[in-house]
Amino acid sequence: MVFIRFVLAIANHLDLEVEQMDIKNAFLNGELKELVYIQQLPSFEIQGNL
């Protein structure tokens, strides 16, 4: 948040135009149309845990 305020302050100081966009991240929560099978890599497995 601090970085965004800093960039906006510089843009204001230099009299630059700033545009706002709304980007949806539908792919993060979207439903898949086909089945996907996933297997955990052995290097990420911890013995005794699922």
Long-range contacts (C-beta under 8 A, 24 or more apart in sequence): none
